[in-house]
């Protein structure tokens, strides 16, 4: 079995954890057909009911945004609602093979993007809720396409060289190696992540205090009854799955109005094909009251202004500095990888990381400290000298990160 | 504009004749994405509302037939019904870029194929009726894929050579040339086909008498009030479109119980990946009472036995021997091309080629001489020395074909 086949099998058996008789939906760009076929074969090999393909194409998506009739962006056709909501209701496994030119939608009318996102958010809410609340197993993973590979490796002499380099970086990031069985490696990896997740939930910190030499000095309050998540999750139907591959982060939500201090980004942020670089933020009672960026400042200011919640934090995520992705020293221009390279925050919508929040209305979630927004944008702040001290409700100080890695 | 772009424009502007504000559905194998994108761009260029892709993949189709759960083949999911029936109801244009390995489904359980075909026939009947009765514009055309190209050119040294050869054959067949505008050539071609179509309908022959040196000697009775079709058609919405590209045939339906004599095939027939070659049939009062084939006789016998109507003829089609496809001396292993190479018949279902048949029940159509069957299989009988004499209701004999070509 070559590395590609190992990777396909990993996504099917660990990522989705496909069950006998279960329907599998594979979303993939047409350029990645060869790999999508391997995933389909791997799903049939474990006895899935049927594989349904949900093909996409960057080129046609861009053409649509540029040239389709204007009313198209406020509509979602009936068949598409049936497709996503129907399969989510059936408990199908959703595998997304994500591969996109980071600049594909650059220059497209942002109002069309916004309206399309609102329309599909409403029409596919049953599907989106199933995914957000783990009603059904899902997994996102990536494979290279030339436009993306050339963006990551602009100095590669040929397209093929860029593609091969990106494949090697991806294989390293997802722990697919020649000699070993990635399924076994992932079981160990998930066990390790679960250890930190459970430990953090147990400590039940009131604050995390971040400091490093870049100038980050931030006090992050955590909500009452918060918990941490990492690695695998359990679907409503009882299937253990891994929603993101790779995944290195252990994450929770901050108390949205309890964050104070200065955050300095440690990596560039790519937003709709634009780069925001060398930036920092000042937060007061949770609100981002100042932002400065050497590059892309206006784009960052717009991003935190799209609604009230966009200027508050919605995610706090811990990633050891010694992770395969950080070690690869590569900017992937893809959140899936880049967010697993380093400790990060997100501004915007919070995941429901407070016990019982599944059952709460948005207003109740907000009252428990969870931020509400239409956006959710990750940005990296982890460095080799990042220290994080946890402060318990009793005022006890416990080292969480020392020099970029877990202290316990 | 290169030949590929000319071809894409031809399919959109003449094949579908896409109108401003009209939705366009493009069905294409993922392997043909580059050409599908050109068609989409051509459709946006004439102001279509939106292009919706309906991607397919031979490999996944085969995997499904081999490995999916058995009940899958009796079902059509709700979203698929909505997709086809919904867009047909809206009057969308349906472009099918057909490219398939002729042997793709070889060895697949024929019962699964049969059940899937019955299930989709029932679930998508609104779409199928729209297409059969020209309720909405549609067009089928082909582009090469390696598996097909290698089948047509088994002696090509490389896959690339086979692909290039097949492209050249297809360009010739669809009148796409370097120097000329194919849209203009097609308008002339359609005019010429319409001339023969109208002339034949006007003659209102009672019989056509076929003879050639291969041994064909057949008297074909035509139904009362039959008419002929060719080239373009007009959709219910008034859009002139060309359903098949290439198209060389002028076709009608025989009186199913009025065909007598011997038909000798002039080219092999490819059925579900199997070849039937050097065959002839004896017909008595329309029924095929004897078949002999040097190769594939059992397959042919099965094909004419799947129901009562399968052993009667449902189509009579005239194609001049001097057609671009016949001149290319190529067996394409694709009905779209091969049926336009030579005069042919089909056994099985008749097109509704009797005036007023749109409004008739199947029983009434049958009473007017139109054959009914679940199958429809074309086979070629045209040769360079084929003669056809038309016999009018008054008994007058008029040469229709002399030495393989139209006599008028």
Interface residues (C-beta under 8 A of the other chain):
Chain A: X21 X30 X31 X33 X37 X40 X41 X44 X49 X50 X51 X52 X53 X55 X57 X59 X60 X63 X64 X66 X67 X68 X69 X72 X77 X78 X79 X80 X82 X83 X86
Chain B: X21 X30 X31 X33 X37 X40 X41 X44 X49 X50 X51 X52 X53 X55 X57 X59 X60 X63 X64 X66 X67 X68 X69 X72 X77 X78 X79 X80 X82 X83 X86
